[in-house]
Amino acid sequence: MKEILPDPDFILWTGDDTPHVPNEKLGEEVVLEIIANLTALIKQVFPGAFYSEKLLGPNTKGRMIVLNTNLYYDSNNQTAGLEDPGGQFQWLEDVLTNASKAEEMVYIVGHIPPGFFEKKQSKSWFRKHFNKRYTEIVQQHHAVIAAQFFGHHHTDSFRMFYSNGGSPIAAMFLAPGVTPWKTTLPGVHNGANNPGIRVFDYDRGTLQVKEVVTYYLNLTHANLVAPRWEREYRLTEAFQVPDGSARSMHMVLEKISKDKNYLQRYYQFNSVKYDLTACDESCQTDHVCAIREVDFLKYEECIKARSFTAVSSLPAKPLLFLCSLLGLLRFQGHLW
Ligand SMILES: [Zn+2]
């Protein structure tokens, strides 16, 4: 990283501090030790648990908001029955309201993202009521949210947020992992990734994301010859969009939902060029719906609608053709 960019304005740490190994191989003591080591290191640079900091530098009206979204994880039994664990949602709303008053723009950073995992159908991480609250907050305060950055998936993807009228209002970037996670999730085939790191170019005044450049380490090459970090892709070049704004990311989504070439390009980036197989129709459905719909209900509707269209576009019997027409009518008002 030092060679790629020696003096970045800031570094985003989106989590996964402990290795993905079976619980027996880790244990509470080791986990605590790892976290203690990292906490000591991170404390030298970053303060607090969930916190917000003004970005430094002249002419910047930027603010960083760092959330602890492990509080919303459905594997976290400690917070299951709570409405607003740690008071974080209320705090987030206050910070966003104050940012608006101070005419600041913000970046929201966290580890576990809301919405669904794009590599496994209907796999979400947040509990339902937490997912709903988070989505509502973004909808309400999107005017000050310049971008959101999350991790956890180890894959390179993004999420869209829309207004009730269907306009793109916010985008969330999901960072590819530096650690190559060979997934243990049942039903995910060959879920692994090459290590990736990315550099964001942004406007210091507006926090608008201008460019995303992803670098990667080809594991096969590293094991055969030597480790070598190389550029994987530039967002604006690969998807022919002007920048990384919500509007542009919506255009990226439109391209991968309509054009097989863009879909395949996105799909290779998704595993950081580890999985070079073709993304078929059901793969496309899982990815497109996960990107488009963070809301639980709308996601399921999207999956149903796309599976339906896929079935009805097979060499059709008259009945199926009629169904597909009805389907088109039914989903006409919907953003595709
Ligand atoms: Zn994680």
Boltz pocket constraint, residues with backbone or C-beta under 6 A from the ligand:
constraints:
  - pocket:
      binder: B
      contacts: [[A, 15], [A, 16], [A, 111], [A, 151], [A, 152], [A, 153]]
      max_distance: 6.0
